[in-house]
């Protein structure tokens, strides 16, 4: 019963804090009254996603803490889970990105009251995403031998492989749940997914305790136990979502239409055209982080473990931003469907204000608590010292990371996604990785130098995306003057 009160209190807090931001993006004097309702509407959609993201962060946090504590002074178990997670993340993020294409399509149809077409897209997405889930699992398993060729210590790869394989087998349920989740977000329901995700996250943590340490008669599996726990909890998610659709009449009507809807190439193409550019963008951005994590392994186990902790904390900030980005896609897609460009512009700017505030708070937290937070993960003194230093560099790219993430949410909302992968390729492949290598290895800055690549890549992405949005909004205003 305390969650609604907490949500309302957090919303009120953010509303008050947003009044202190001066909106340079508007090109005019900032007025809080102008954006009050936009903040409120965006936060109402975003806060359930935020809570769900916090639940996912809690699982990642629990994985690292429980495996780190299991290893004690030995950094190998944590390093193996870090590597296995990084190696599987590219597959995970590519699959997840494909499902994101459903939300703007459903959002536009929802405001127009086109129930039958919405149902058809849901049916097509379940088929398409299910096939992708099977394909991604097979690709991930086939890629497993390549882990030994990525410059990591052999003992790290040996211990990482069981964890990695469990994550591979979880991709089919991830994709099926993504179909239900993105549909619900398209119609403006972010609460149902939050409840399902939180419930399964709690199950994940419980299973971690059982399988990592060998409790309740289960075998002691160490890091592999964390992978098994994740696979089981992910398998429960699409089942829970289907039950929710069957129980709720307003969603069961979409399922009732399934038998009368035939599969059509045109709607598969629509899902491809929206989903693949988003997946490509997410893959390229994730590739920069994963390849950088691989390069961390070229230093030593301490660098791997420290990077894993720093990235976990960085993801704490980023996951909140992705929630705001998801809410922005919903708001913008609804306004775009109604061709209300003025409202769409205000909603988009309000989200940019919110992430600027959030990431500023994250910077303060990372810098001021950098010597304390690492103790939660490990007792290894070398890892603690290195993590504290990396957190300073994590702070460098927080604002750029927030802006580029919400900018992508805006562009997804008005379905301008074709250019996004090209911007990402320039930012992350052409700039991020070479700059990181230059500072990390050529100039001898070590692990900290690799993080400078993140700053350059994310800042480039943010600037180019915001310029594209400005141009697109100008075009929409000219062609939708009402």
C-alpha positions as semicolon CSV with decimal commas, in nm:
position;residue;x (nm);y (nm);z (nm)
1;X;0,000;0,000;0,000
2;X;0,299;0,231;0,034
3;X;0,398;0,227;-0,333
4;X;0,133;0,476;-0,457
5;X;0,228;0,720;-0,182
6;X;0,597;0,684;-0,268
7;X;0,527;0,736;-0,636
8;X;0,318;1,046;-0,569
9;X;0,585;1,186;-0,339
10;X;0,859;1,122;-0,594
11;X;0,650;1,279;-0,871
12;X;0,587;1,588;-0,657
13;X;0,957;1,609;-0,575
14;X;1,057;1,596;-0,941
15;X;0,793;1,850;-1,035
16;X;0,937;2,094;-0,784
17;X;1,295;2,026;-0,887
18;X;1,217;2,074;-1,256
19;X;1,113;2,433;-1,180
20;X;1,479;2,511;-1,117
21;X;1,596;2,414;-1,468
22;X;1,650;2,692;-1,722
23;X;1,538;2,559;-2,059
24;X;1,808;2,660;-2,305
25;X;1,669;2,407;-2,551
26;X;1,361;2,622;-2,589
27;X;1,556;2,924;-2,706
28;X;1,353;3,148;-2,472
29;X;1,300;3,219;-2,102
30;X;1,192;2,910;-1,916
31;X;0,847;2,912;-1,754
32;X;0,759;2,627;-1,519
33;X;0,384;2,685;-1,560
34;X;0,417;2,616;-1,931
35;X;0,553;2,267;-1,867
36;X;0,378;2,175;-1,542
37;X;0,121;1,947;-1,700
38;X;0,379;1,801;-1,938
39;X;0,601;1,703;-1,646
40;X;0,304;1,550;-1,472
41;X;0,187;1,352;-1,775
42;X;0,538;1,230;-1,858
43;X;0,612;1,130;-1,500
44;X;0,286;0,939;-1,466
45;X;0,390;0,724;-1,758
46;X;0,757;0,711;-1,665
47;X;0,738;0,634;-1,294
48;X;0,605;0,277;-1,333
49;X;0,880;0,217;-1,590
50;X;1,130;0,374;-1,349
51;X;1,019;0,138;-1,075
52;X;1,042;-0,159;-1,313
53;X;1,388;-0,045;-1,422
54;X;1,491;-0,009;-1,059
55;X;1,379;-0,366;-1,011
56;X;1,601;-0,476;-1,299
57;X;1,888;-0,273;-1,158
58;X;1,826;-0,439;-0,822
59;X;1,867;-0,780;-0,985
60;X;2,188;-0,672;-1,159
61;X;2,305;-0,521;-0,832
62;X;2,214;-0,840;-0,645
63;X;2,391;-1,057;-0,904
64;X;2,712;-0,861;-0,863
65;X;2,692;-0,830;-0,484
66;X;2,599;-1,194;-0,425
67;X;2,857;-1,330;-0,670
68;X;3,116;-1,082;-0,542
69;X;3,051;-1,185;-0,182
70;X;3,057;-1,549;-0,284
71;X;3,407;-1,495;-0,426
72;X;3,528;-1,285;-0,133
73;X;3,886;-1,171;-0,197
74;X;3,892;-1,380;-0,515
75;X;3,787;-1,148;-0,802
76;X;3,747;-1,437;-1,049
77;X;3,374;-1,520;-0,994
78;X;3,271;-1,155;-1,032
79;X;3,497;-1,112;-1,336
80;X;3,346;-1,422;-1,501
81;X;2,988;-1,303;-1,450
82;X;3,092;-0,960;-1,577
83;X;3,238;-1,110;-1,894
84;X;2,949;-1,351;-1,950
85;X;2,702;-1,067;-1,905
86;X;2,891;-0,840;-2,144
87;X;2,924;-1,112;-2,409
88;X;2,550;-1,189;-2,401
89;X;2,441;-0,827;-2,376
90;X;2,479;-0,756;-2,748
91;X;2,238;-1,037;-2,833
92;X;1,997;-0,928;-2,561
93;X;1,995;-0,563;-2,658
94;X;1,952;-0,635;-3,030
95;X;1,648;-0,851;-2,957
96;X;1,503;-0,602;-2,715
97;X;1,549;-0,321;-2,967
98;X;1,342;-0,502;-3,228
99;X;1,045;-0,515;-2,990
100;X;1,063;-0,139;-2,932
101;X;0,932;-0,082;-3,284
102;X;0,586;-0,197;-3,175
103;X;0,521;0,087;-2,930
104;X;0,500;0,384;-3,173
105;X;0,288;0,183;-3,417
106;X;0,040;0,092;-3,144
107;X;0,052;0,443;-2,995
108;X;-0,055;0,604;-3,321
109;X;-0,335;0,350;-3,376
110;X;-0,455;0,370;-3,015
111;X;-0,537;0,742;-3,026
112;X;-0,727;0,680;-3,350
113;X;-0,932;0,398;-3,197
114;X;-0,817;0,134;-3,449
115;X;-0,859;-0,176;-3,233
116;X;-0,851;-0,435;-3,509
117;X;-0,525;-0,310;-3,659
118;X;-0,373;-0,290;-3,312
119;X;-0,471;-0,652;-3,249
120;X;-0,320;-0,752;-3,582
121;X;0,012;-0,590;-3,494
122;X;0,012;-0,770;-3,159
123;X;-0,042;-1,106;-3,329
124;X;0,225;-1,038;-3,590
125;X;0,469;-0,923;-3,322
126;X;0,428;-1,242;-3,119
127;X;0,508;-1,452;-3,425
128;X;0,795;-1,235;-3,545
129;X;0,956;-1,175;-3,207
130;X;0,920;-1,542;-3,113
131;X;1,112;-1,642;-3,426
132;X;1,375;-1,381;-3,347
133;X;1,403;-1,522;-2,995
134;X;1,480;-1,870;-3,127
135;X;1,726;-1,731;-3,381
136;X;1,910;-1,518;-3,125
137;X;1,940;-1,816;-2,890
138;X;2,098;-2,027;-3,162
139;X;2,336;-1,750;-3,265
140;X;2,440;-1,690;-2,906
141;X;2,514;-2,059;-2,851
142;X;2,710;-2,081;-3,177
143;X;2,912;-1,778;-3,072
144;X;3,018;-1,936;-2,740
145;X;3,354;-2,078;-2,864
146;X;3,452;-1,729;-2,979
147;X;3,466;-1,615;-2,617
148;X;3,809;-1,776;-2,591
149;X;3,933;-1,552;-2,874
150;X;3,846;-1,221;-2,713
151;X;4,170;-1,175;-2,520
152;X;4,030;-1,269;-2,179
153;X;4,204;-1,490;-1,920
154;X;4,113;-1,852;-1,987
155;X;3,995;-1,909;-1,630
156;X;3,750;-1,618;-1,665
157;X;3,600;-1,763;-1,985
158;X;3,577;-2,114;-1,836
159;X;3,374;-1,985;-1,546
160;X;3,167;-1,747;-1,763
161;X;3,040;-2,003;-2,015
162;X;2,767;-2,170;-1,799
163;X;2,629;-1,828;-1,703
164;X;2,641;-1,717;-2,068
165;X;2,451;-2,027;-2,190
166;X;2,171;-1,984;-1,938
167;X;2,122;-1,626;-2,061
168;X;2,109;-1,755;-2,420
169;X;1,820;-1,989;-2,340
170;X;1,628;-1,700;-2,181
171;X;1,598;-1,503;-2,508
172;X;1,274;-1,660;-2,636
173;X;1,073;-1,561;-2,326
174;X;1,240;-1,218;-2,330
175;X;1,115;-1,158;-2,685
176;X;0,763;-1,285;-2,618
177;X;0,732;-1,069;-2,308
178;X;0,864;-0,776;-2,510
179;X;0,568;-0,805;-2,745
180;X;0,315;-0,780;-2,461
181;X;0,514;-0,510;-2,282
182;X;0,558;-0,281;-2,581
183;X;0,192;-0,320;-2,675
184;X;0,086;-0,217;-2,327
185;X;0,317;0,084;-2,340
186;X;0,171;0,178;-2,677
187;X;-0,176;0,207;-2,524
188;X;-0,034;0,402;-2,231
189;X;-0,029;0,125;-1,968
190;X;0,311;0,110;-1,802
191;X;0,187;-0,020;-1,465
192;X;0,110;-0,380;-1,565
193;X;0,460;-0,444;-1,698
194;X;0,604;-0,287;-1,384
195;X;0,418;-0,531;-1,160
196;X;0,520;-0,834;-1,368
197;X;0,884;-0,728;-1,388
198;X;0,907;-0,653;-1,017
199;X;0,751;-0,984;-0,924
200;X;0,989;-1,178;-1,147
201;X;1,284;-0,975;-1,022
202;X;1,206;-1,074;-0,665
203;X;1,186;-1,434;-0,783
204;X;1,526;-1,389;-0,951
205;X;1,688;-1,267;-0,629
206;X;1,539;-1,554;-0,431
207;X;1,667;-1,804;-0,687
208;X;2,007;-1,635;-0,678
209;X;2,029;-1,706;-0,308
210;X;1,929;-2,069;-0,366
211;X;2,152;-2,153;-0,662
212;X;2,462;-1,938;-0,603
213;X;2,518;-2,059;-0,249
214;X;2,346;-2,398;-0,270
215;X;2,063;-2,330;-0,027
216;X;1,754;-2,545;0,039
217;X;1,926;-2,857;-0,091
218;X;2,020;-2,709;-0,429
219;X;2,373;-2,759;-0,564
220;X;2,623;-2,479;-0,504
221;X;2,662;-2,328;-0,853
222;X;2,840;-1,996;-0,793
223;X;2,815;-1,757;-1,087
224;X;2,632;-2,014;-1,302
225;X;2,354;-2,014;-1,042
226;X;2,290;-1,646;-1,113
227;X;2,242;-1,735;-1,481
228;X;1,998;-2,016;-1,401
229;X;1,799;-1,785;-1,173
230;X;1,775;-1,526;-1,450
231;X;1,658;-1,784;-1,706
232;X;1,380;-1,915;-1,481
233;X;1,255;-1,569;-1,383
234;X;1,251;-1,454;-1,746
235;X;1,052;-1,762;-1,847
236;X;0,778;-1,663;-1,602
237;X;0,736;-1,312;-1,748
238;X;0,551;-1,386;-2,077
239;X;0,327;-1,634;-1,897
240;X;0,229;-1,367;-1,644
241;X;0,169;-1,115;-1,924
242;X;-0,058;-1,356;-2,113
243;X;-0,258;-1,423;-1,797
244;X;-0,297;-1,048;-1,746
245;X;-0,434;-1,008;-2,100
246;X;-0,680;-1,290;-2,044
247;X;-0,802;-1,154;-1,710
248;X;-0,849;-0,792;-1,822
249;X;-1,145;-0,750;-2,058
250;X;-1,004;-0,438;-2,226
251;X;-0,703;-0,644;-2,337
252;X;-0,874;-0,979;-2,385
253;X;-1,068;-0,825;-2,675
254;X;-0,742;-0,790;-2,866
255;X;-0,671;-1,162;-2,822
256;X;-1,027;-1,254;-2,929
257;X;-0,962;-1,099;-3,268
258;X;-0,661;-1,323;-3,334
259;X;-0,849;-1,610;-3,511
260;X;-1,003;-1,366;-3,762
261;X;-0,672;-1,200;-3,845
262;X;-0,450;-1,360;-4,107
263;X;-0,076;-1,309;-4,115
264;X;0,022;-1,051;-4,375
265;X;0,359;-0,959;-4,517
266;X;0,282;-0,585;-4,503
267;X;0,249;-0,583;-4,125
268;X;0,562;-0,790;-4,078
269;X;0,737;-0,532;-4,295
270;X;0,603;-0,248;-4,078
271;X;0,744;-0,415;-3,768
272;X;1,076;-0,469;-3,946
273;X;1,097;-0,110;-4,068
274;X;1,038;0,028;-3,720
275;X;1,219;-0,235;-3,516
276;X;1,539;-0,300;-3,711
277;X;1,673;0,060;-3,707
278;X;1,603;0,081;-3,334
279;X;1,772;-0,255;-3,279
280;X;2,069;-0,144;-3,492
281;X;2,108;0,175;-3,286
282;X;2,090;-0,015;-2,958
283;X;2,330;-0,280;-3,090
284;X;2,588;-0,022;-3,200
285;X;2,571;0,166;-2,871
286;X;2,591;-0,157;-2,674
287;X;2,878;-0,273;-2,896
288;X;3,082;0,028;-2,789
289;X;3,029;-0,060;-2,424
290;X;3,083;-0,434;-2,472
291;X;3,399;-0,395;-2,683
292;X;3,530;-0,149;-2,428
293;X;3,460;-0,408;-2,158
294;X;3,653;-0,662;-2,366
295;X;3,944;-0,417;-2,389
296;X;3,930;-0,389;-2,012
297;X;4,021;-0,758;-2,006
298;X;4,344;-0,672;-2,187
299;X;4,461;-0,508;-1,866
300;X;4,386;-0,754;-1,583
301;X;4,113;-0,911;-1,368
302;X;4,105;-0,602;-1,144
303;X;4,015;-0,384;-1,443
304;X;3,738;-0,627;-1,546
305;X;3,583;-0,632;-1,199
306;X;3,615;-0,255;-1,149
307;X;3,458;-0,186;-1,487
308;X;3,170;-0,419;-1,405
309;X;3,094;-0,232;-1,084
310;X;3,127;0,110;-1,249
311;X;2,902;0,002;-1,538
312;X;2,645;-0,137;-1,295
313;X;2,630;0,200;-1,122
314;X;2,624;0,384;-1,454
315;X;2,334;0,165;-1,560
316;X;2,148;0,275;-1,246
317;X;2,139;0,626;-1,390
318;X;2,086;0,512;-1,748
319;X;1,793;0,282;-1,670
320;X;1,601;0,572;-1,518
321;X;1,669;0,770;-1,833
322;X;1,544;0,484;-2,051
323;X;1,220;0,493;-1,852
324;X;1,178;0,861;-1,932
325;X;1,265;0,781;-2,293
326;X;0,996;0,511;-2,303
327;X;0,740;0,754;-2,161
328;X;0,848;1,011;-2,418
329;X;0,789;0,765;-2,702
330;X;0,437;0,703;-2,572
331;X;0,354;1,073;-2,535
332;X;0,505;1,170;-2,868
333;X;0,341;0,880;-3,055
334;X;0,000;0,975;-2,916
335;X;0,048;1,340;-3,010
336;X;0,183;1,238;-3,349
337;X;-0,119;1,015;-3,412
338;X;-0,348;1,309;-3,331
339;X;-0,117;1,543;-3,532
340;X;-0,095;1,774;-3,232
341;X;0,254;1,903;-3,299
342;X;0,249;2,179;-3,037
343;X;0,167;1,934;-2,758
344;X;0,424;1,691;-2,894
345;X;0,698;1,955;-2,881
346;X;0,616;2,049;-2,522
347;X;0,610;1,683;-2,412
348;X;0,948;1,621;-2,573
349;X;1,109;1,927;-2,412
350;X;0,967;1,834;-2,072
351;X;1,139;1,494;-2,092
352;X;1,469;1,660;-2,179
353;X;1,435;1,880;-1,869
354;X;1,371;1,578;-1,648
355;X;1,676;1,382;-1,767
356;X;1,903;1,685;-1,730
357;X;1,794;1,709;-1,369
358;X;1,830;1,335;-1,305
359;X;2,174;1,302;-1,458
360;X;2,297;1,606;-1,267
361;X;2,194;1,434;-0,945
362;X;2,368;1,116;-1,064
363;X;2,692;1,306;-1,123
364;X;2,684;1,445;-0,771
365;X;2,619;1,099;-0,625
366;X;2,891;0,923;-0,823
367;X;3,160;1,178;-0,742
368;X;3,078;1,229;-0,375
369;X;3,025;0,859;-0,291
370;X;3,293;0,708;-0,518
371;X;3,504;0,583;-0,225
372;X;3,211;0,428;-0,039
373;X;2,999;0,251;-0,303
374;X;3,261;-0,005;-0,419
375;X;3,270;-0,159;-0,068
376;X;2,916;-0,289;-0,131
377;X;3,046;-0,513;-0,410
378;X;3,384;-0,642;-0,301
379;X;3,649;-0,640;-0,031
380;X;3,935;-0,643;-0,283
381;X;4,133;-0,322;-0,215
382;X;4,268;-0,290;-0,571
383;X;3,919;-0,323;-0,721
384;X;3,782;-0,064;-0,475
385;X;4,049;0,192;-0,564
386;X;4,012;0,143;-0,939
387;X;3,630;0,162;-0,922
388;X;3,645;0,490;-0,730
389;X;3,857;0,639;-1,008
390;X;3,635;0,504;-1,287
391;X;3,325;0,658;-1,128
392;X;3,471;1,004;-1,188
393;X;3,494;0,924;-1,558
394;X;3,143;0,774;-1,558
395;X;3,024;1,115;-1,441
396;X;3,175;1,285;-1,747
397;X;2,921;1,142;-1,991
398;X;2,605;1,141;-1,780
399;X;2,441;1,450;-1,934
400;X;2,518;1,342;-2,290
401;X;2,388;0,993;-2,218
402;X;2,059;1,127;-2,087
403;X;2,003;1,364;-2,377
404;X;2,078;1,110;-2,648
405;X;1,855;0,847;-2,490
406;X;1,550;1,075;-2,467
407;X;1,622;1,215;-2,814
408;X;1,594;0,861;-2,951
409;X;1,266;0,818;-2,761
410;X;1,134;1,133;-2,929
411;X;1,235;1,013;-3,274
412;X;1,079;0,673;-3,215
413;X;0,758;0,849;-3,119
414;X;0,718;1,029;-3,452
415;X;0,861;0,728;-3,638
416;X;1,174;0,894;-3,775
417;X;1,409;0,603;-3,714
418;X;1,598;0,543;-4,041
419;X;1,871;0,797;-3,964
420;X;1,934;0,679;-3,607
421;X;2,165;0,383;-3,691
422;X;2,386;0,605;-3,908
423;X;2,430;0,858;-3,629
424;X;2,507;0,573;-3,391
425;X;2,762;0,422;-3,628
426;X;2,947;0,753;-3,650
427;X;2,927;0,820;-3,276
428;X;3,014;0,476;-3,139
429;X;3,212;0,290;-3,404
430;X;3,394;0,571;-3,585
431;X;3,459;0,786;-3,277
432;X;3,394;0,613;-2,943
433;X;3,604;0,301;-2,984
434;X;3,909;0,457;-3,158
435;X;3,920;0,749;-2,913
436;X;3,895;0,509;-2,619
437;X;4,176;0,295;-2,756
438;X;4,387;0,606;-2,821
439;X;4,358;0,734;-2,465
440;X;4,353;0,394;-2,295
441;X;4,647;0,226;-2,470
442;X;4,836;0,460;-2,703
443;X;4,848;0,750;-2,455
444;X;4,878;0,515;-2,157
445;X;4,581;0,630;-1,948
446;X;4,470;0,272;-1,883
447;X;4,107;0,185;-1,799
448;X;4,018;0,551;-1,739
449;X;4,124;0,641;-2,093
450;X;3,873;0,397;-2,238
451;X;3,595;0,595;-2,070
452;X;3,690;0,911;-2,258
453;X;3,570;0,731;-2,570
454;X;3,225;0,706;-2,412
455;X;3,218;1,081;-2,355
456;X;3,308;1,160;-2,717
457;X;3,064;0,907;-2,865
458;X;2,766;0,992;-2,647
459;X;2,814;1,367;-2,688
460;X;2,833;1,334;-3,066
461;X;2,517;1,124;-3,068
462;X;2,326;1,368;-2,847
463;X;2,417;1,673;-3,058
464;X;2,330;1,512;-3,393
465;X;2,003;1,365;-3,268
466;X;1,884;1,694;-3,120
467;X;1,964;1,873;-3,445
468;X;1,764;1,611;-3,634
469;X;1,468;1,654;-3,398
470;X;1,472;2,030;-3,442
471;X;1,461;1,987;-3,820
472;X;1,185;1,724;-3,803
473;X;0,963;1,932;-3,573
474;X;1,002;2,231;-3,805
475;X;0,892;2,011;-4,096
476;X;0,591;1,877;-3,905
477;X;0,480;2,227;-3,806
478;X;0,492;2,338;-4,168
479;X;0,284;2,044;-4,288
480;X;0,045;2,035;-3,990
481;X;-0,015;2,404;-3,917
482;X;-0,330;2,336;-3,713
